């Protein structure tokens, strides 16, 4: 996969995971997922884009520390700031849950990809 294709794929994974986070949150509160999905997701999606731009994530899209951690932090913080700016809820419990879930999703897939690539590399050198 070319580097631009890898970056685009990584961004797509991040975006899908942010939408999955929003959908899961709506489901966990027995709310209609489709009706309010955009309302819940857009602040985090916009913050995700900002995170990618600020960190220049396309240079190392699958890096856990260089990309995953700062993109996660910017997505959570930016998403909360945007939610607060438009009058959406930012209760402490929501901030904690969002931070944990988005950490598992945005950093977790990168850690898993790193583990798989290392195992594949080790298997080919045997």
KOLTI-224562 format. One record per atom (N, C-alpha, C): atom name; residue number from 1; x, y, z; residue in one letter. Coordinates in nm, 4 decimals, padded with zeros to 6 digits. Layout:
  a   k       px       py       pz r
 CA NUM        X        Y        Z A
...
END
This chain:
  a   k       px       py       pz r
  N   1  00.0856 -00.1179  00.0000 X
 CA   1  00.0000  00.0000  00.0000 X
  C   1  00.0898  00.1237  00.0000 X
  N   2  00.0621  00.2200 -00.0868 X
 CA   2  00.1412  00.3425 -00.0904 X
  C   2  00.1173  00.4220  00.0365 X
  N   3  00.2085  00.5142  00.0656 X
 CA   3  00.1965  00.5897  00.1899 X
  C   3  00.0698  00.6754  00.1929 X
  N   4  00.0306  00.7315  00.0797 X
 CA   4 -00.0920  00.8117  00.0789 X
  C   4 -00.2150  00.7233  00.0972 X
  N   5 -00.2112  00.6049  00.0393 X
 CA   5 -00.3231  00.5114  00.0587 X
  C   5 -00.3273  00.4618  00.2024 X
  N   6 -00.2105  00.4381  00.2619 X
 CA   6 -00.2053  00.3944  00.4017 X
  C   6 -00.2585  00.5037  00.4936 X
  N   7 -00.2232  00.6275  00.4657 X
 CA   7 -00.2714  00.7391  00.5471 X
  C   7 -00.4225  00.7539  00.5333 X
  N   8 -00.4716  00.7460  00.4117 X
 CA   8 -00.6160  00.7575  00.3889 X
  C   8 -00.6902  00.6433  00.4583 X
  N   9 -00.6361  00.5239  00.4510 X
 CA   9 -00.6986  00.4092  00.5172 X
  C   9 -00.6981  00.4281  00.6688 X
  N  10 -00.5881  00.4769  00.7232 X
 CA  10 -00.5793  00.4994  00.8676 X
  C  10 -00.6778  00.6068  00.9120 X
  N  11 -00.6893  00.7137  00.8335 X
 CA  11 -00.7860  00.8174  00.8674 X
  C  11 -00.9276  00.7616  00.8626 X
  N  12 -00.9561  00.6805  00.7620 X
 CA  12 -01.0893  00.6199  00.7502 X
  C  12 -01.1191  00.5307  00.8706 X
  N  13 -01.0206  00.4529  00.9142 X
 CA  13 -01.0393  00.3687  01.0327 X
  C  13 -01.0710  00.4565  01.1530 X
  N  14 -00.9927  00.5631  01.1727 X
 CA  14 -01.0178  00.6540  01.2844 X
  C  14 -01.1591  00.7113  01.2784 X
  N  15 -01.1994  00.7593  01.1610 X
 CA  15 -01.3312  00.8209  01.1465 X
  C  15 -01.4435  00.7206  01.1735 X
  N  16 -01.4290  00.6006  01.1213 X
 CA  16 -01.5306  00.4967  01.1450 X
  C  16 -01.5383  00.4639  01.2939 X
  N  17 -01.4246  00.4580  01.3601 X
 CA  17 -01.4237  00.4274  01.5032 X
  C  17 -01.4864  00.5396  01.5857 X
  N  18 -01.4664  00.6635  01.5453 X
 CA  18 -01.5312  00.7757  01.6149 X
  C  18 -01.6830  00.7677  01.5969 X
  N  19 -01.7281  00.7365  01.4770 X
 CA  19 -01.8716  00.7213  01.4539 X
  C  19 -01.9261  00.6022  01.5331 X
  N  20 -01.8497  00.4936  01.5392 X
 CA  20 -01.8891  00.3766  01.6190 X
  C  20 -01.9013  00.4150  01.7667 X
  N  21 -01.8072  00.4939  01.8162 X
 CA  21 -01.8133  00.5442  01.9546 X
  C  21 -01.9434  00.6210  01.9765 X
  N  22 -01.9757  00.7113  01.8857 X
 CA  22 -02.0973  00.7919  01.8995 X
  C  22 -02.2220  00.7042  01.8931 X
  N  23 -02.2247  00.6097  01.8009 X
 CA  23 -02.3400  00.5203  01.7866 X
  C  23 -02.3575  00.4334  01.9108 X
  N  24 -02.2483  00.3825  01.9627 X
 CA  24 -02.2537  00.2988  02.0825 X
  C  24 -02.3051  00.3787  02.2014 X
  N  25 -02.2600  00.5025  02.2116 X
 CA  25 -02.3076  00.5882  02.3193 X
  C  25 -02.4568  00.6116  02.3111 X
  N  26 -02.5052  00.6369  02.1926 X
 CA  26 -02.6490  00.6598  02.1751 X
  C  26 -02.7272  00.5317  02.2084 X
  N  27 -02.6762  00.4184  02.1640 X
 CA  27 -02.7425  00.2911  02.1947 X
  C  27 -02.7442  00.2627  02.3441 X
  N  28 -02.6345  00.2949  02.4126 X
 CA  28 -02.6255  00.2652  02.5559 X
  C  28 -02.7258  00.3467  02.6370 X
  N  29 -02.7771  00.4548  02.5787 X
 CA  29 -02.8780  00.5369  02.6457 X
  C  29 -03.0166  00.5134  02.5858 X
  N  30 -03.0300  00.4040  02.5120 X
 CA  30 -03.1575  00.3660  02.4497 X
  C  30 -03.2138  00.4784  02.3633 X
  N  31 -03.1252  00.5484  02.2934 X
 CA  31 -03.1664  00.6559  02.2044 X
  C  31 -03.1627  00.6056  02.0607 X
  N  32 -03.2394  00.6687  01.9754 X
 CA  32 -03.2391  00.6342  01.8343 X
  C  32 -03.1025  00.6692  01.7760 X
  N  33 -03.0320  00.5706  01.7279 X
 CA  33 -02.8953  00.5903  01.6801 X
  C  33 -02.8909  00.6831  01.5598 X
  N  34 -02.9730  00.6564  01.4609 X
 CA  34 -02.9653  00.7332  01.3371 X
  C  34 -03.0108  00.8781  01.3520 X
  N  35 -03.1095  00.9013  01.4371 X
 CA  35 -03.1632  01.0363  01.4521 X
  C  35 -03.0584  01.1320  01.5073 X
  N  36 -02.9857  01.0923  01.6082 X
 CA  36 -02.8911  01.1831  01.6722 X
  C  36 -02.7458  01.1516  01.6489 X
  N  37 -02.7168  01.0589  01.5588 X
 CA  37 -02.5777  01.0181  01.5392 X
  C  37 -02.4894  01.1350  01.4977 X
  N  38 -02.5332  01.2126  01.4000 X
 CA  38 -02.4516  01.3251  01.3536 X
  C  38 -02.4287  01.4258  01.4666 X
  N  39 -02.5328  01.4529  01.5457 X
 CA  39 -02.5216  01.5472  01.6566 X
  C  39 -02.4148  01.5029  01.7559 X
  N  40 -02.4099  01.3746  01.7826 X
 CA  40 -02.3119  01.3214  01.8770 X
  C  40 -02.1733  01.3116  01.8149 X
  N  41 -02.1656  01.2733  01.6891 X
 CA  41 -02.0363  01.2439  01.6268 X
  C  41 -01.9595  01.3659  01.5769 X
  N  42 -02.0277  01.4686  01.5249 X
 CA  42 -01.9569  01.5753  01.4542 X
  C  42 -01.8491  01.6460  01.5374 X
  N  43 -01.8711  01.6733  01.6672 X
 CA  43 -01.7636  01.7418  01.7392 X
  C  43 -01.6352  01.6586  01.7453 X
  N  44 -01.6514  01.5290  01.7604 X
 CA  44 -01.5349  01.4407  01.7679 X
  C  44 -01.4718  01.4202  01.6311 X
  N  45 -01.5538  01.4149  01.5268 X
 CA  45 -01.4986  01.4034  01.3914 X
  C  45 -01.4199  01.5282  01.3527 X
  N  46 -01.4724  01.6446  01.3861 X
 CA  46 -01.4007  01.7694  01.3572 X
  C  46 -01.2703  01.7759  01.4368 X
  N  47 -01.2760  01.7355  01.5621 X
 CA  47 -01.1550  01.7320  01.6449 X
  C  47 -01.0551  01.6283  01.5920 X
  N  48 -01.1057  01.5175  01.5386 X
 CA  48 -01.0186  01.4167  01.4781 X
  C  48 -00.9427  01.4761  01.3599 X
  N  49 -01.0123  01.5487  01.2747 X
 CA  49 -00.9472  01.6145  01.1608 X
  C  49 -00.8402  01.7113  01.2114 X
  N  50 -00.8741  01.7886  01.3138 X
 CA  50 -00.7757  01.8807  01.3721 X
  C  50 -00.6551  01.8037  01.4253 X
  N  51 -00.6804  01.6918  01.4907 X
 CA  51 -00.5714  01.6094  01.5428 X
  C  51 -00.4800  01.5592  01.4327 X
  N  52 -00.5397  01.5171  01.3235 X
 CA  52 -00.4593  01.4715  01.2095 X
  C  52 -00.3759  01.5845  01.1519 X
  N  53 -00.4349  01.7032  01.1411 X
 CA  53 -00.3620  01.8171  01.0849 X
  C  53 -00.2510  01.8650  01.1791 X
  N  54 -00.2824  01.8774  01.3064 X
 CA  54 -00.1849  01.9265  01.4040 X
  C  54 -00.0658  01.8328  01.4147 X
  N  55 -00.0922  01.7030  01.4162 X
 CA  55  00.0156  01.6052  01.4337 X
  C  55  00.0809  01.5618  01.3032 X
  N  56  00.0204  01.6070  01.1917 X
 CA  56  00.0665  01.5600  01.0593 X
  C  56  00.0691  01.4074  01.0574 X
  N  57 -00.0419  01.3522  01.1001 X
 CA  57 -00.0552  01.2076  01.1186 X
  C  57 -00.0281  01.1274  00.9929 X
  N  58 -00.0475  01.1870  00.8776 X
 CA  58 -00.0256  01.1146  00.7514 X
  C  58  00.1204  01.0736  00.7352 X
  N  59  00.2129  01.1342  00.8107 X
 CA  59  00.3545  01.0971  00.8002 X
  C  59  00.3838  00.9617  00.8663 X
  N  60  00.3063  00.9266  00.9673 X
 CA  60  00.3211  00.7972  01.0354 X
  C  60  00.1834  00.7579  01.0888 X
  N  61  00.0912  00.7254  00.9998 X
 CA  61 -00.0489  00.7081  01.0403 X
  C  61 -00.0757  00.5954  01.1383 X
  N  62  00.0106  00.4926  01.1387 X
 CA  62 -00.0122  00.3793  01.2285 X
  C  62  00.0741  00.3834  01.3532 X
  N  63  00.1536  00.4879  01.3712 X
 CA  63  00.2420  00.4964  01.4883 X
  C  63  00.1596  00.5153  01.6154 X
  N  64  00.1869  00.4335  01.7147 X
 CA  64  00.1101  00.4371  01.8387 X
  C  64  00.1392  00.5654  01.9168 X
  N  65  00.2662  00.5929  01.9428 X
 CA  65  00.3031  00.7069  02.0273 X
  C  65  00.3037  00.8375  01.9479 X
  N  66  00.3645  00.8381  01.8320 X
 CA  66  00.3792  00.9611  01.7539 X
  C  66  00.2455  01.0131  01.7003 X
  N  67  00.1555  00.9220  01.6677 X
 CA  67  00.0279  00.9612  01.6076 X
  C  67 -00.0914  00.9249  01.6956 X
  N  68 -00.0996  00.8021  01.7383 X
 CA  68 -00.2176  00.7549  01.8113 X
  C  68 -00.2476  00.8340  01.9374 X
  N  69 -00.1472  00.8535  02.0217 X
 CA  69 -00.1706  00.9244  02.1478 X
  C  69 -00.2113  01.0701  02.1276 X
  N  70 -00.1370  01.1483  02.0469 X
 CA  70 -00.1815  01.2871  02.0307 X
  C  70 -00.3132  01.3014  01.9554 X
  N  71 -00.3388  01.2172  01.8565 X
 CA  71 -00.4672  01.2236  01.7855 X
  C  71 -00.5803  01.1922  01.8826 X
  N  72 -00.5609  01.0946  01.9682 X
 CA  72 -00.6609  01.0614  02.0698 X
  C  72 -00.6849  01.1797  02.1630 X
  N  73 -00.5780  01.2376  02.2157 X
 CA  73 -00.5923  01.3482  02.3113 X
  C  73 -00.6630  01.4679  02.2475 X
  N  74 -00.6257  01.5012  02.1258 X
 CA  74 -00.6875  01.6147  02.0567 X
  C  74 -00.8335  01.5845  02.0232 X
  N  75 -00.8627  01.4614  01.9853 X
 CA  75 -01.0000  01.4229  01.9535 X
  C  75 -01.0896  01.4349  02.0767 X
  N  76 -01.0422  01.3858  02.1903 X
 CA  76 -01.1220  01.3939  02.3133 X
  C  76 -01.1363  01.5394  02.3584 X
  N  77 -01.0248  01.6090  02.3723 X
 CA  77 -01.0294  01.7472  02.4226 X
  C  77 -01.1071  01.8380  02.3272 X
  N  78 -01.0748  01.8291  02.1996 X
 CA  78 -01.1432  01.9126  02.1014 X
  C  78 -01.2905  01.8807  02.0915 X
  N  79 -01.3238  01.7524  02.0955 X
 CA  79 -01.4641  01.7124  02.0907 X
  C  79 -01.5426  01.7675  02.2093 X
  N  80 -01.4816  01.7652  02.3265 X
 CA  80 -01.5487  01.8172  02.4456 X
  C  80 -01.5649  01.9692  02.4386 X
  N  81 -01.4624  02.0377  02.3918 X
 CA  81 -01.4715  02.1836  02.3778 X
  C  81 -01.5818  02.2205  02.2791 X
  N  82 -01.5866  02.1516  02.1670 X
 CA  82 -01.6906  02.1788  02.0681 X
  C  82 -01.8298  02.1467  02.1223 X
  N  83 -01.8427  02.0361  02.1944 X
 CA  83 -01.9720  02.0017  02.2541 X
  C  83 -02.0159  02.1106  02.3509 X
  N  84 -01.9248  02.1558  02.4345 X
 CA  84 -01.9581  02.2605  02.5312 X
  C  84 -01.9958  02.3903  02.4596 X
  N  85 -01.9256  02.4215  02.3511 X
 CA  85 -01.9504  02.5458  02.2776 X
  C  85 -02.0904  02.5511  02.2172 X
  N  86 -02.1458  02.4352  02.1849 X
 CA  86 -02.2794  02.4332  02.1237 X
  C  86 -02.3873  02.3860  02.2209 X
  N  87 -02.3525  02.3778  02.3471 X
 CA  87 -02.4511  02.3443  02.4491 X
  C  87 -02.4810  02.1966  02.4667 X
  N  88 -02.3948  02.1101  02.4149 X
 CA  88 -02.4129  01.9670  02.4383 X
  C  88 -02.3492  01.9308  02.5729 X
  N  89 -02.3894  01.8183  02.6271 X
 CA  89 -02.3420  01.7773  02.7586 X
  C  89 -02.1948  01.7393  02.7619 X
  N  90 -02.1300  01.7814  02.8693 X
 CA  90 -01.9898  01.7451  02.8933 X
  C  90 -01.9707  01.7086  03.0407 X
  N  91 -02.0586  01.6244  03.0900 X
 CA  91 -02.0485  01.5786  03.2284 X
  C  91 -01.9160  01.5050  03.2495 X
  N  92 -01.8650  01.5134  03.3703 X
 CA  92 -01.7371  01.4498  03.4022 X
  C  92 -01.7406  01.3008  03.3679 X
  N  93 -01.8509  01.2348  03.3988 X
 CA  93 -01.8596  01.0917  03.3682 X
  C  93 -01.8499  01.0670  03.2179 X
  N  94 -01.9105  01.1547  03.1373 X
 CA  94 -01.9021  01.1407  02.9920 X
  C  94 -01.7600  01.1631  02.9432 X
  N  95 -01.6921  01.2608  02.9989 X
 CA  95 -01.5533  01.2873  02.9603 X
  C  95 -01.4662  01.1655  02.9900 X
  N  96 -01.4852  01.1067  03.1054 X
 CA  96 -01.4052  00.9886  03.1435 X
  C  96 -01.4342  00.8714  03.0500 X
  N  97 -01.5621  00.8443  03.0271 X
 CA  97 -01.5988  00.7322  02.9388 X
  C  97 -01.5483  00.7570  02.7972 X
  N  98 -01.5674  00.8778  02.7464 X
 CA  98 -01.5215  00.9097  02.6107 X
  C  98 -01.3701  00.8950  02.5998 X
  N  99 -01.2984  00.9434  02.6998 X
 CA  99 -01.1516  00.9331  02.6971 X
  C  99 -01.1066  00.7874  02.6947 X
  N 100 -01.1687  00.7050  02.7762 X
 CA 100 -01.1298  00.5631  02.7814 X
  C 100 -01.1663  00.4918  02.6514 X
  N 101 -01.2896  00.5087  02.6066 X
 CA 101 -01.3351  00.4379  02.4862 X
  C 101 -01.2551  00.4832  02.3640 X
  N 102 -01.2363  00.6129  02.3486 X
 CA 102 -01.1607  00.6606  02.2327 X
  C 102 -01.0136  00.6217  02.2415 X
  N 103 -00.9591  00.6103  02.3616 X
 CA 103 -00.8219  00.5610  02.3764 X
  C 103 -00.8131  00.4177  02.3246 X
  N 104 -00.9039  00.3344  02.3710 X
 CA 104 -00.9041  00.1940  02.3282 X
  C 104 -00.9185  00.1856  02.1764 X
  N 105 -01.0053  00.2675  02.1193 X
 CA 105 -01.0291  00.2609  01.9753 X
  C 105 -00.9158  00.3226  01.8937 X
  N 106 -00.8805  00.4480  01.9208 X
 CA 106 -00.7843  00.5201  01.8359 X
  C 106 -00.6398  00.4771  01.8584 X
  N 107 -00.6059  00.4442  01.9805 X
 CA 107 -00.4700  00.3961  02.0083 X
  C 107 -00.4648  00.2444  01.9951 X
  N 108 -00.5739  00.1801  02.0342 X
 CA 108 -00.5774  00.0337  02.0341 X
  C 108 -00.5591 -00.0293  01.8979 X
  N 109 -00.6237  00.0250  01.7951 X
 CA 109 -00.6081 -00.0377  01.6630 X
  C 109 -00.4655 -00.0232  01.6135 X
  N 110 -00.4017  00.0871  01.6492 X
 CA 110 -00.2618  00.1060  01.6079 X
  C 110 -00.1702  00.0076  01.6809 X
  N 111 -00.1955 -00.0128  01.8092 X
 CA 111 -00.1156 -00.1092  01.8856 X
  C 111 -00.1358 -00.2504  01.8319 X
  N 112 -00.2582 -00.2830  01.7976 X
 CA 112 -00.2870 -00.4143  01.7397 X
  C 112 -00.2178 -00.4302  01.6044 X
  N 113 -00.2227 -00.3279  01.5213 X
 CA 113 -00.1554 -00.3328  01.3907 X
  C 113 -00.0049 -00.3502  01.4076 X
  N 114  00.0522 -00.2827  01.5069 X
 CA 114  00.1955 -00.2960  01.5337 X
  C 114  00.2288 -00.4387  01.5766 X
  N 115  00.1487 -00.4942  01.6643 X
 CA 115  00.1692 -00.6312  01.7101 X
  C 115  00.1617 -00.7296  01.5939 X
  N 116  00.0615 -00.7140  01.5083 X
 CA 116  00.0456 -00.8041  01.3935 X
  C 116  00.1647 -00.7913  01.2991 X
  N 117  00.2080 -00.6688  01.2701 X
 CA 117  00.3202 -00.6516  01.1773 X
  C 117  00.4494 -00.7082  01.2355 X
  N 118  00.4679 -00.6959  01.3656 X
 CA 118  00.5878 -00.7541  01.4276 X
  C 118  00.5841 -00.9057  01.4243 X
  N 119  00.4667 -00.9625  01.4463 X
 CA 119  00.4557 -01.1085  01.4402 X
  C 119  00.4782 -01.1600  01.2997 X
  N 120  00.4274 -01.0871  01.2008 X
 CA 120  00.4481 -01.1265  01.0616 X
  C 120  00.5952 -01.1177  01.0256 X
  N 121  00.6610 -01.0118  01.0710 X
 CA 121  00.8031 -00.9960  01.0427 X
  C 121  00.8849 -01.1069  01.1092 X
  N 122  00.8487 -01.1402  01.2302 X
 CA 122  00.9186 -01.2478  01.3015 X
  C 122  00.8955 -01.3815  01.2329 X
  N 123  00.7753 -01.4043  01.1823 X
 CA 123  00.7435 -01.5294  01.1153 X
  C 123  00.8192 -01.5438  00.9829 X
  N 124  00.8431 -01.4333  00.9148 X
 CA 124  00.9138 -01.4405  00.7868 X
  C 124  01.0641 -01.4573  00.8054 X
  N 125  01.1163 -01.4251  00.9240 X
 CA 125  01.2600 -01.4392  00.9454 X
  C 125  01.2964 -01.5750  01.0036 X
  N 126  01.1974 -01.6559  01.0310 X
 CA 126  01.2250 -01.7894  01.0863 X
  C 126  01.2685 -01.8851  00.9803 X
END
